[in-house]
Amino acid sequence: MNNKITLALTKGRPLQDALALLSEIGILPAEDIPKSRKLVFDTNQPNLQLMVLRSIDVATYVEHGIADMGMAGRDVLLEQGEQGYYQPLDLKIGVCDMMVAVLEEGYDPDRQNPSRLKVATKFVNIAKRYYAEKGQQVDIIKLYGAMELAPVTGLAHQIVDIVETGNTLRANGLIAIEHIADISTRLIVNKTSLKMKYERIHQITHDLSQVVSSS
C-alpha cells in the first residue's frame, strides 16, 4: 500500500497562509513553491508531498482520492456541494463572509423586491440555494469578476459575493444587506484515505488543530 500522503493546497493568495501554517507543524517544502512552475512538491517529510492547484480543483482532487487531504476555502466547497470528503477542521485563515449586496443609494429594506430579481455572482449554486430557501424567484447572471459593477450599471439588482473588509463595496456605493455564510479555509480529507492512512492523517489533523486553537 502507498503510505505517501498528498496534501493539496490552493494557488495564489491562500498559499502563503497555508505554507505558514504547515511550517508551524514542521512541514516544509523542499523548494520555493511560489517561484516554481511545478505542481507537485516533495517536503522535508519523506512520506508527504504537496500539490498546488486552482482553488476550484482542490476539492475535486480530494474527493477522487488523487490527494488525500486538502486546504480549500469554504466558498468553493459550498459551491461544489460539500460532498465526497470530510471537513475535520476550520483552519481559521482566509476568514471572510458570503454576503448579498445592493446599491446603497435608494435602498429601502422595507421595499418589496422586484418579482423577478436579477442577481449577479460567480457562486451560482450558492445563490440558487439561498434564494430558493427564501422562496424568491431570481435570474442568476454569472460573472467572473468586477461584481460590484453589476448593480451600478443596472445589470443586476443584487450581487452575491465574498466580503472581507467591505472597502470595495463602499468604494462602489454598495452595502451588504444579508449574510449567507461564514467563509474560511477548511481542511478536507478523502474518506477512503482516512480509513487506509488513518494514523498519519490523524496526526497531521491533530497538529494543525493544536496550532489553530493556540492562535
VOLORO-656314 format. One record per residue (C-alpha): residue number from 1; residue in one letter; x, y, z. Coordinates in nm, 2 decimals. Last residue first. Layout:
N
atom kese NUM	voro a	u X	v Y	w Z
...
END
This chain:
215
atom kese 215	voro s	u -0.35	v 3.12	w 1.77
atom kese 214	voro s	u -0.35	v 2.83	w 2.02
atom kese 213	voro s	u -0.65	v 2.66	w 1.87
atom kese 212	voro v	u -0.52	v 2.68	w 1.52
atom kese 211	voro v	u -0.18	v 2.54	w 1.61
atom kese 210	voro q	u -0.32	v 2.25	w 1.81
atom kese 209	voro s	u -0.57	v 2.17	w 1.53
atom kese 208	voro l	u -0.29	v 2.16	w 1.28
atom kese 207	voro d	u -0.11	v 1.90	w 1.49
atom kese 206	voro h	u -0.42	v 1.69	w 1.54
atom kese 205	voro t	u -0.50	v 1.70	w 1.16
atom kese 204	voro i	u -0.15	v 1.60	w 1.07
atom kese 203	voro q	u -0.15	v 1.32	w 1.33
atom kese 202	voro h	u -0.50	v 1.19	w 1.22
atom kese 201	voro i	u -0.38	v 1.18	w 0.86
atom kese 200	voro r	u -0.07	v 0.98	w 0.96
atom kese 199	voro e	u -0.27	v 0.74	w 1.18
atom kese 198	voro y	u -0.57	v 0.70	w 0.95
atom kese 197	voro k	u -0.39	v 0.61	w 0.62
atom kese 196	voro m	u -0.63	v 0.35	w 0.49
atom kese 195	voro k	u -0.95	v 0.47	w 0.66
atom kese 194	voro l	u -0.88	v 0.84	w 0.62
atom kese 193	voro s	u -0.77	v 0.78	w 0.26
atom kese 192	voro t	u -1.11	v 0.63	w 0.18
atom kese 191	voro k	u -1.30	v 0.93	w 0.30
atom kese 190	voro n	u -1.07	v 1.19	w 0.14
atom kese 189	voro v	u -0.99	v 1.47	w 0.38
atom kese 188	voro i	u -1.07	v 1.84	w 0.39
atom kese 187	voro l	u -0.90	v 2.11	w 0.60
atom kese 186	voro r	u -1.11	v 2.43	w 0.57
atom kese 185	voro t	u -1.01	v 2.78	w 0.47
atom kese 184	voro s	u -1.26	v 3.04	w 0.59
atom kese 183	voro i	u -1.61	v 3.16	w 0.49
atom kese 182	voro d	u -1.91	v 3.23	w 0.72
atom kese 181	voro a	u -2.23	v 3.20	w 0.52
atom kese 180	voro i	u -2.52	v 3.39	w 0.37
atom kese 179	voro h	u -2.53	v 3.72	w 0.54
atom kese 178	voro e	u -2.77	v 3.98	w 0.40
atom kese 177	voro i	u -2.76	v 4.36	w 0.34
atom kese 176	voro a	u -2.40	v 4.43	w 0.24
atom kese 175	voro i	u -2.38	v 4.79	w 0.11
atom kese 174	voro l	u -2.28	v 4.93	w -0.23
atom kese 173	voro g	u -2.15	v 5.27	w -0.35
atom kese 172	voro n	u -1.85	v 5.14	w -0.54
atom kese 171	voro a	u -1.59	v 5.24	w -0.28
atom kese 170	voro r	u -1.82	v 5.10	w -0.01
atom kese 169	voro l	u -1.83	v 4.76	w -0.17
atom kese 168	voro t	u -1.46	v 4.75	w -0.22
atom kese 167	voro n	u -1.40	v 4.85	w 0.14
atom kese 166	voro g	u -1.63	v 4.58	w 0.28
atom kese 165	voro t	u -1.34	v 4.43	w 0.48
atom kese 164	voro e	u -1.36	v 4.07	w 0.36
atom kese 163	voro v	u -1.68	v 4.03	w 0.16
atom kese 162	voro i	u -1.73	v 3.73	w -0.07
atom kese 161	voro d	u -2.00	v 3.77	w -0.33
atom kese 160	voro v	u -2.37	v 3.76	w -0.41
atom kese 159	voro i	u -2.48	v 4.06	w -0.61
atom kese 158	voro q	u -2.82	v 4.24	w -0.62
atom kese 157	voro h	u -3.04	v 4.42	w -0.86
atom kese 156	voro a	u -2.84	v 4.32	w -1.17
atom kese 155	voro l	u -2.71	v 4.46	w -1.50
atom kese 154	voro g	u -2.82	v 4.81	w -1.39
atom kese 153	voro t	u -2.47	v 4.96	w -1.44
atom kese 152	voro v	u -2.40	v 5.02	w -1.07
atom kese 151	voro p	u -2.58	v 4.70	w -0.97
atom kese 150	voro a	u -2.35	v 4.49	w -1.19
atom kese 149	voro l	u -2.03	v 4.69	w -1.14
atom kese 148	voro e	u -1.97	v 4.55	w -0.79
atom kese 147	voro m	u -1.91	v 4.20	w -0.94
atom kese 146	voro a	u -1.59	v 4.31	w -1.12
atom kese 145	voro g	u -1.51	v 3.94	w -1.17
atom kese 144	voro y	u -1.62	v 3.61	w -1.31
atom kese 143	voro l	u -1.99	v 3.69	w -1.37
atom kese 142	voro k	u -2.28	v 3.46	w -1.39
atom kese 141	voro i	u -2.62	v 3.62	w -1.41
atom kese 140	voro i	u -2.88	v 3.44	w -1.19
atom kese 139	voro d	u -3.25	v 3.52	w -1.26
atom kese 138	voro v	u -3.43	v 3.50	w -0.93
atom kese 137	voro q	u -3.76	v 3.38	w -0.78
atom kese 136	voro q	u -3.76	v 3.42	w -0.40
atom kese 135	voro g	u -3.89	v 3.14	w -0.18
atom kese 134	voro k	u -3.62	v 3.22	w 0.08
atom kese 133	voro e	u -3.48	v 2.87	w 0.06
atom kese 132	voro a	u -3.47	v 2.91	w -0.32
atom kese 131	voro y	u -3.28	v 3.24	w -0.28
atom kese 130	voro y	u -3.00	v 3.07	w -0.09
atom kese 129	voro r	u -2.99	v 2.75	w -0.30
atom kese 128	voro k	u -2.96	v 2.94	w -0.63
atom kese 127	voro a	u -2.70	v 3.18	w -0.48
atom kese 126	voro i	u -2.48	v 2.90	w -0.36
atom kese 125	voro n	u -2.51	v 2.72	w -0.69
atom kese 124	voro v	u -2.42	v 3.03	w -0.89
atom kese 123	voro f	u -2.12	v 3.15	w -0.69
atom kese 122	voro k	u -1.98	v 3.37	w -0.97
atom kese 121	voro t	u -2.25	v 3.62	w -0.89
atom kese 120	voro a	u -2.50	v 3.86	w -1.04
atom kese 119	voro v	u -2.86	v 3.85	w -0.91
atom kese 118	voro k	u -3.16	v 3.97	w -1.11
atom kese 117	voro l	u -3.49	v 3.96	w -0.90
atom kese 116	voro r	u -3.81	v 3.86	w -1.07
atom kese 115	voro s	u -4.10	v 3.99	w -0.86
atom kese 114	voro p	u -3.89	v 4.30	w -0.78
atom kese 113	voro n	u -3.80	v 4.32	w -0.41
atom kese 112	voro q	u -4.05	v 4.48	w -0.17
atom kese 111	voro r	u -3.95	v 4.80	w 0.00
atom kese 110	voro d	u -3.90	v 4.77	w 0.37
atom kese 109	voro p	u -3.52	v 4.74	w 0.35
atom kese 108	voro d	u -3.51	v 5.07	w 0.14
atom kese 107	voro y	u -3.20	v 5.12	w -0.08
atom kese 106	voro g	u -3.21	v 5.44	w -0.28
atom kese 105	voro e	u -2.84	v 5.49	w -0.29
atom kese 104	voro e	u -2.68	v 5.19	w -0.11
atom kese 103	voro l	u -2.66	v 4.98	w -0.42
atom kese 102	voro v	u -2.70	v 4.62	w -0.32
atom kese 101	voro a	u -2.51	v 4.34	w -0.15
atom kese 100	voro v	u -2.58	v 3.98	w -0.05
atom kese 99	voro m	u -2.30	v 3.83	w 0.15
atom kese 98	voro m	u -2.05	v 3.54	w 0.18
atom kese 97	voro d	u -1.82	v 3.64	w 0.46
atom kese 96	voro c	u -1.45	v 3.65	w 0.53
atom kese 95	voro v	u -1.17	v 3.45	w 0.70
atom kese 94	voro g	u -0.88	v 3.34	w 0.48
atom kese 93	voro i	u -0.73	v 3.15	w 0.77
atom kese 92	voro k	u -0.92	v 3.00	w 1.07
atom kese 91	voro l	u -0.81	v 2.64	w 0.98
atom kese 90	voro d	u -1.16	v 2.50	w 1.03
atom kese 89	voro l	u -1.10	v 2.13	w 1.08
atom kese 88	voro p	u -1.24	v 1.78	w 1.02
atom kese 87	voro q	u -1.42	v 1.85	w 0.69
atom kese 86	voro y	u -1.47	v 1.50	w 0.54
atom kese 85	voro y	u -1.49	v 1.43	w 0.17
atom kese 84	voro g	u -1.74	v 1.34	w -0.10
atom kese 83	voro q	u -1.98	v 1.62	w -0.05
atom kese 82	voro e	u -1.96	v 1.99	w 0.03
atom kese 81	voro g	u -2.19	v 2.09	w -0.26
atom kese 80	voro q	u -1.95	v 2.24	w -0.52
atom kese 79	voro e	u -2.04	v 2.60	w -0.44
atom kese 78	voro l	u -2.02	v 2.53	w -0.07
atom kese 77	voro l	u -1.68	v 2.38	w -0.10
atom kese 76	voro v	u -1.55	v 2.67	w -0.31
atom kese 75	voro d	u -1.68	v 2.93	w -0.06
atom kese 74	voro r	u -1.55	v 2.71	w 0.22
atom kese 73	voro g	u -1.19	v 2.79	w 0.10
atom kese 72	voro a	u -0.98	v 2.49	w 0.04
atom kese 71	voro m	u -0.69	v 2.30	w 0.22
atom kese 70	voro g	u -0.66	v 1.95	w 0.10
atom kese 69	voro m	u -0.60	v 1.59	w 0.21
atom kese 68	voro d	u -0.55	v 1.25	w 0.05
atom kese 67	voro a	u -0.50	v 1.40	w -0.30
atom kese 66	voro i	u -0.58	v 1.18	w -0.60
atom kese 65	voro g	u -0.86	v 1.04	w -0.39
atom kese 64	voro h	u -1.15	v 1.14	w -0.61
atom kese 63	voro e	u -1.30	v 1.37	w -0.35
atom kese 62	voro v	u -0.95	v 1.52	w -0.27
atom kese 61	voro y	u -0.88	v 1.60	w -0.63
atom kese 60	voro t	u -1.22	v 1.75	w -0.68
atom kese 59	voro a	u -1.20	v 1.96	w -0.35
atom kese 58	voro v	u -0.87	v 2.11	w -0.47
atom kese 57	voro d	u -0.99	v 2.19	w -0.82
atom kese 56	voro i	u -1.19	v 2.51	w -0.76
atom kese 55	voro s	u -0.90	v 2.66	w -0.57
atom kese 54	voro r	u -0.65	v 2.61	w -0.86
atom kese 53	voro l	u -0.39	v 2.36	w -0.76
atom kese 52	voro v	u -0.07	v 2.31	w -0.57
atom kese 51	voro m	u 0.01	v 1.95	w -0.47
atom kese 50	voro l	u 0.23	v 1.89	w -0.16
atom kese 49	voro q	u 0.41	v 1.57	w -0.07
atom kese 48	voro l	u 0.44	v 1.37	w 0.24
atom kese 47	voro n	u 0.61	v 1.04	w 0.31
atom kese 46	voro p	u 0.97	v 1.16	w 0.31
atom kese 45	voro q	u 0.90	v 1.46	w 0.54
atom kese 44	voro n	u 1.12	v 1.76	w 0.45
atom kese 43	voro t	u 0.87	v 1.81	w 0.16
atom kese 42	voro d	u 0.84	v 1.70	w -0.20
atom kese 41	voro f	u 0.65	v 1.92	w -0.44
atom kese 40	voro v	u 0.38	v 1.86	w -0.70
atom kese 39	voro l	u 0.25	v 2.14	w -0.93
atom kese 38	voro k	u 0.58	v 2.27	w -1.08
atom kese 37	voro r	u 0.61	v 2.62	w -1.21
atom kese 36	voro s	u 0.84	v 2.72	w -0.92
atom kese 35	voro k	u 0.89	v 3.06	w -0.76
atom kese 34	voro p	u 0.59	v 3.04	w -0.53
atom kese 33	voro i	u 0.69	v 2.68	w -0.43
atom kese 32	voro d	u 1.04	v 2.76	w -0.30
atom kese 31	voro e	u 1.19	v 2.41	w -0.27
atom kese 30	voro a	u 1.18	v 2.11	w -0.04
atom kese 29	voro p	u 0.85	v 2.22	w 0.11
atom kese 28	voro l	u 0.84	v 2.24	w 0.49
atom kese 27	voro i	u 0.62	v 2.05	w 0.73
atom kese 26	voro g	u 0.72	v 2.11	w 1.09
atom kese 25	voro i	u 0.38	v 2.18	w 1.25
atom kese 24	voro e	u 0.43	v 2.56	w 1.24
atom kese 23	voro s	u 0.57	v 2.53	w 0.88
atom kese 22	voro l	u 0.23	v 2.39	w 0.78
atom kese 21	voro l	u 0.05	v 2.70	w 0.89
atom kese 20	voro a	u 0.30	v 2.93	w 0.71
atom kese 19	voro l	u 0.25	v 2.72	w 0.40
atom kese 18	voro a	u -0.13	v 2.76	w 0.42
atom kese 17	voro d	u -0.11	v 3.13	w 0.47
atom kese 16	voro q	u 0.13	v 3.17	w 0.18
atom kese 15	voro l	u -0.09	v 2.96	w -0.05
atom kese 14	voro p	u -0.41	v 3.15	w 0.02
atom kese 13	voro r	u -0.31	v 3.44	w -0.21
atom kese 12	voro g	u -0.24	v 3.24	w -0.52
atom kese 11	voro k	u -0.26	v 2.86	w -0.56
atom kese 10	voro t	u -0.47	v 2.64	w -0.32
atom kese 9	voro l	u -0.31	v 2.35	w -0.15
atom kese 8	voro a	u -0.35	v 1.97	w -0.20
atom kese 7	voro l	u -0.19	v 1.74	w 0.05
atom kese 6	voro t	u -0.06	v 1.40	w -0.07
atom kese 5	voro i	u 0.03	v 1.15	w 0.19
atom kese 4	voro k	u 0.26	v 0.86	w 0.10
atom kese 3	voro n	u 0.17	v 0.53	w 0.25
atom kese 2	voro n	u 0.12	v 0.35	w -0.08
atom kese 1	voro m	u 0.00	v 0.00	w 0.00
END
